[in-house]
Amino acid sequence: MELHINDLLKICDDRGASDLHLKAGSHPVIRVDGRLLPLTDQKRLMQEDTIGMAFSIMGARQKQKFKDNFDGHDVLGPGRVDVVDHPGQRGRLPGSGGPRHEDQP
């Protein structure tokens, strides 16, 4: 069964998570009350999974920029996508031009 980003976002909402971390080769990870919790009941993600989930929430311009710059190791690491869901903040996707995860306070 294919895993969809909406399923993971629903889990985040149900568990009160502030962040969802997706990295190829790992289980999805959520942040709840500052703690990172791997979702071991979900399958380990393949690179195709992380890219597919990222594409499902990207606009056409972001997708094209990603395709133009993607070499298998995007700016956050191989197959990694961080989606941040905080009031007043936008999620950062590879190729979106936003600040890198490491650059945020």
C-alpha positions, 0 to 999 in steps of 0.5 A: 500500500502506497503511503501518502503525505496526507496520511502522515499529516493526519498522524501529525495532527492526531498526535499534536506533532509540530514537524514531519521529517521524511528521509529516504531509508528511514521511517517517517519521524514526527516531533511532539513536545520537542522529541523526535519520534520515529513512526516505526509502524510505517514503512521505511521510505524510499527516495521515490517516496520522499520525492513523490510526497514533496512533489504532491505539495509543490507548485509547478515552479518549485517542481521545475526548479527541483528537477533542474537542480536535483542530482540525487543529493538535494540541499538537505541530503539524499531524499530528505524533505522537511515539512514544517507546520507552525503558525505563521511559517511556511514549509521548506521544500528542496529548491524552494529558495527558503532558509535551510533547516540548519539556518533556522533558529 
